[in-house]
């Protein structure tokens, strides 16, 4: 059994190359996580898991480490196609309660819209777990105010990578990741 992560950081990257796998590698490089053996996990933010900066987190990584992460990834080689990968994170006020991380990826959405939707998903999942009474069809801004006034959700945020595919049938890959660290 693995211990629970004590820290997490959010990162994003964009890569372009004539081969899809190399574009993915370049996106991981841009996100500072290319030297890790990444293991994808589902989207629970463990209790008492501190959110730290990308810079502080990347410094703690060692090449070859098995590294757990939640990742959103999208890629295309279609000229002019817009790709996005976004993560939302919602952290409860009670440090003994778990939070949520949501993944969004696809085509055509702006960074602002994708980030808002990913943050909305994470906060809504947490709010429903906490038993908050809200209208799931209400606009995100309305629900966000309910969440903030409840004092049960301390923070929500998002990170998004976007790109538009260029010429020459080169692959464009975008990634957004929540990278877990153990003490």
LINPE-V833178 format. One record per residue. N is the residue number from 1. OMEGA is omega in whole degrees, -180 to 180 (* if undefined). Layout:
n->[N/N]
omega->[OMEGA/OMEGA]
This chain:
n->[1/2/3/4/5/6/7/8/9/10/11/12/13/14/15/16/17/18/19/20/21/22/23/24/25/26/27/28/29/30/31/32/33/34/35/36/37/38/39/40/41/42/43/44/45/46/47/48/49/50/51/52/53/54/55/56/57/58/59/60/61/62/63/64/65/66/67/68/69/70/71/72/73/74/75/76/77/78/79/80/81/82/83/84/85/86/87/88/89/90/91/92/93/94/95/96/97/98/99/100/101/102/103/104/105/106/107/108/109/110/111/112/113/114/115/116/117/118/119/120/121/122/123/124/125/126/127/128/129/130/131/132/133/134/135/136/137/138/139/140/141/142/143/144/145/146/147/148/149/150/151/152/153/154/155/156/157/158/159/160/161/162/163/164/165/166/167/168/169/170/171/172/173/174/175/176/177/178/179/180/181/182/183]
omega->[-180/173/177/176/179/-178/177/171/179/180/180/179/178/177/179/178/179/176/-178/-179/178/176/176/178/180/176/176/177/180/180/-179/179/-176/-176/-178/167/-171/175/-178/177/179/-159/175/172/-175/174/177/178/-177/175/-179/-179/176/-177/180/-179/-178/178/-177/-179/176/-180/177/179/168/-171/179/180/167/-175/168/-175/175/-179/179/168/180/-178/176/-179/-178/179/176/172/-173/173/171/180/177/-176/-180/177/179/-177/179/-180/178/177/-177/172/179/179/175/174/-180/-172/168/-177/177/178/-179/-179/180/179/179/-179/179/177/178/-180/-179/-179/180/177/179/-179/-180/177/-179/178/178/178/-179/177/-178/179/178/179/-179/-179/178/-180/179/178/178/-179/-179/-179/-180/-176/177/178/-174/-174/169/-177/176/173/-174/171/177/175/174/-177/-180/-175/173/179/176/177/174/-178/175/177/169/-175/168/-173/-177/178/178/-178/*]
